[in-house]
């Protein structure tokens, strides 16, 4: 089963995250299938850039929501 997860990057206190598709049994950093976007916690207004169209490809239609 696939999941959409955040994969942490950056150094201590300066983290940012990649939004990735991974198998649910693997860690988010090691088994990414596709990188959908990024999430930046370093800005005052948390910045997110994600390809919504690609996320719909990976999520089942029956759930009705992205994550």
C-alpha positions in Angstrom: 0.0 0.0 0.0 1.3 3.5 -0.9 1.3 6.5 1.4 2.1 10.2 0.9 4.6 11.2 3.5 7.0 14.0 4.5 10.7 13.3 4.2 12.9 15.6 6.4 15.9 17.3 4.9 18.2 20.1 6.0 20.3 20.5 9.1 19.4 21.0 12.7 16.9 23.9 13.3 16.8 24.6 9.5 14.6 21.8 8.4 12.4 21.5 5.3 10.5 18.6 4.0 9.9 16.8 0.7 6.4 15.4 0.0 7.0 11.9 -1.3 5.1 8.8 -2.2 6.5 5.7 -0.5 5.5 2.1 0.3 4.0 2.0 3.8 6.6 -0.5 5.0 9.6 1.5 4.1 11.0 4.7 5.7 10.1 7.9 4.0 13.8 8.7 3.2 14.8 5.4 1.6 12.0 4.2 -0.5 10.5 7.1 -2.3 8.7 6.4 -5.6 8.1 10.0 -6.6 8.6 13.4 -5.1 5.4 15.4 -5.3 6.6 18.7 -3.8 8.1 20.4 -0.8 7.1 22.0 2.6 9.3 24.8 4.0 9.1 25.4 7.8 11.7 28.1 7.7 9.4 30.9 6.5 7.0 32.8 8.7 4.1 31.6 6.5 4.8 27.9 6.0 5.4 27.5 2.2 4.0 24.5 0.4 4.5 23.6 -3.2 2.8 20.4 -4.4 1.7 19.0 -7.7 -1.9 18.3 -6.9 -2.5 16.5 -10.2 0.3 14.0 -9.5 -1.1 13.5 -6.0 -4.5 12.5 -7.4 -2.7 9.8 -9.5 -1.3 8.2 -6.3 -4.4 8.4 -4.0 -7.4 6.1 -4.4 -10.5 7.7 -5.7 -12.6 6.2 -2.9 -11.0 8.1 -0.1 -12.2 11.5 -1.1 -9.2 13.4 0.3 -5.5 13.7 -0.4 -3.8 12.6 2.7 
